[in-house]
Amino acid sequence: MTETTQTAERIMVALDYATAAEAERLLRMLEGIPCYMKVGMQLFYSAGPDFVRQLKERGYKVFLDLKMHDIPNTVKGGAESITRLGVDMFNVHAAGGKRMMEAALEGVDKALNGTGARPIVIAVTQLTSTDQTVMNREIGIPGTVEDAVVRYARTAQAAGLDGVVASPREVVRIKSVCGAQFATVTPGIRPAGSAIGDQSRVMTPAEAFAQGTDYVVIGRPITGADDPRAALEGIVASIHQA
Ligand code: C5P
């Protein structure tokens, strides 16, 4: 496996599109680059499970980013259905609590029934679009974002999950508390010079990997670029240069 392939496999491209046709256009532009594909709620709610199955049939690794947050029994059922789709990774909100996260794993086990590869199950900690003011004043969680993220990560680990979604700024602390094997998936990634948009806690791809993150999630800097393929190749090159 080349260095480029290894790096590409740790880049998750956020397919934040309204239709399968638009996502397909990007897939064609990125053809041959073995990046992870992230399907979020916009595309899933329009293109549905069929699109996810097609991605898997075409050999892509798929992260289904539906951020489940509901009562444990409902999340268990959701996790069971998601696992049957054959995705490689999916997530729930850590704010749903330990029991809810355990229920997600029960749903996975029910779907697998002892056979097949278990998807990586991770928890969303604090969204990278929220800063401390929003967290304290609107959501009502006191303290720093970092402390809240670490608390969520500990709870996710205690529930048996494989890792968390967090800002790259929190990776070092998460790894020091939960161990190097506990996976971190980090959105809020902006290559030097690209627009921040609605993200608030951002880092460049190379900086995020230098922090020890396992996967970076990148959406608009690739999907919104004039030349998405060149943007992705530029990101891979910037990681190697660092
Ligand atoms: O376009 P951009 O690079 O900001 O896209 C980031 C992607 O990561 C989006 O699909 C968003 O839903 C997702 N995400 C996030 N923050 C989280 C979890 C997921 O931005 N905490």
Residues whose N, C-alpha, C, O or C-beta is under 5 A from the ligand:
A	BS01	C5P	A14 D16 G40 Q126 L127 T128 V165 P187 G188 I189 Q199 V217 I218 G219 R220 P221
